[in-house]
Amino acid sequence: MSPNRTQTCRLMVACVALSLLLACAPRLIRGKPPLVSIQSLQTIESQIELGLLLRNANEVPLDLTSMQFTLTLEEVELARYSDQFMLSISASGAENSLFSLSMDPVGAERLKALERGDITSLAYTIEGDAVSAEDGALKFNAEGRLYPVPGRSGQFR
């Protein structure tokens, strides 16, 4: 075999090997909804300020354009949100966001009972859709428990 043919064969083998490696490479994770958790909740008269941590589970940035969700306490609706919401979360990153919401009176009574110490914690569920221009509506759902912040009236986490 001539030297040029040997080099050509080696180059072809290297190209085929590289193609096989690239075909087996993992694909980027995209189209996953944000992971949502409550960081803080504070009552101010008939309103709440809800601090949410939105974590991007994708390996590409997540650009949100709107959001809607319902927050329930022990299966009783506390608050609802639906509006434009411009937020860009970097790949595998997280952002804190603050929402001012009107409280439902029945849900507000649950928070008052928690603050008074009638109960030690409340189960919560937050579920809704985060809308991105690329992926459309991404459904999310989170559950946890709320506890009063010691020494801080009207604050929960």
N, C-alpha and C positions, 0 to 999 in steps of 0.2 A: 504494500500500500504506500502511495506517495505521501510525503509530508503534508501537502495541502489537503489530501483526502482525510488523513488522520485528524487534522485540525478541524475540518468540516464536521466529521463524525462526532468529535468531542463537543463541539459547539451545539450540534443538534441534540445530543444527549443532555447537555446542560440546560438547553431551552425546554426540553420535555420535562426534565426533573423540576425546573422552576415552575412550569405551568401546573404540574401536579401539586406542588406545594401551595401555590396560590389558590387552586381550586378547593383545597382543604382548609384554607384560612377561615377563621370564624367571621361571621357577618356582624355588622354593627347592630346593636339592639336599638330599635326605634318603635314608636307607636304605643309605648306603654304609658298608662296614666300616672300622674304624679302620686307619690305616697304622701298622705296628708295626716298631720297630727296636731292636736291642740297644744299650744305652748302656754297660752294664758287666756283667761276669761275674766272680765271685770264688768260689774253692773254699775251703771250710772243712770239713776232714776229708772225709766222704762226702756232703756237702751242697754246693749252690751257691746263691749269692745272685745272682739274675738281675735286672738293672735294665733295664726296658723303657720306651721312649718310645712312648706311644699318642697318635697325632695324629688328630683328628676332621676328616674330609674333607667333612663336612656343613655346611650353612648354618643348622642348628638344633642345639641341644644334644644330645649322645649320652649317655643314661643307661644304663650297663651294670649288669646284675644278676648275671651269672655269666660265666665264661670257661673255656675249655679249650684247651690247645695242647700240641704236642709239639715239642721242640727236638732237632734231629739235627745231628751233625757228620760230614761226609763220608759221609752216608747211614747212620750208626750212631746210634741213639737215645741221647741223653745224659740227658734228663729229660722229665717229663710233668707237666702241671698240669690239674686239673679241680676247680673249687670255686665257691662263691658269691663274687661279686666286685662290690662296690658302688662304682661310680665314675661321676661326672658330668664329662663333658668339654664345655667350652663350645663354641659354634659356631666352627668353624675354629680351635679351640684345641688344646692338647697337655697331657698330664700324664705325669709320670714315676711308675712303679710298681715296687716291689721285691717279688720272689717268692723264697721259700726252698723249694728243691726237693731231693729225693734224686737222686743221680747213679746212672746205670747203670754198672756196673764197666767194661764195654767202652768206653763213651763217655768215662769218666774216664781211661782209659789214653791216649786221643787227646789229652786236655788235658795230661796229664803229658809226652807226647812234644813237644807244642808248647812247654811251659814249659822243658824241657831243651834246646830248640833243635834237636831232631832234624828238625823241620819248621818252616818260617817262618810259616805261617798255616794255618787250617782253614776250609773252606767250611761255612757253617751254613745251615739252613733252619728256620724257625719257622712252623708252620701250625696253624690251629685255628679256633675259633668264639668270637666275642664276642656275648653275648646281651643284647639290650635289650628292655625291656617293649614299646616301640612297634613295633620292626622285627623281632623274633625273632632267630634265629641269623644272624649276619653272618660269613661265612667270610673269613679273612685268610690271607695267605701272604707271607713275607718271606725274602729270601736275602741273604747277605753273606759276609764273611770275618772271622774272629777272629784277633787278634794279641795276643801277650803285652805287658803294660804294662812298659816297661823299668824295672828296679830294684824292682819290686813283685811278689814271689813270690805265685803263685796268682791273679793278677789279669789279666783279659783285656778287650779291647774290640774 
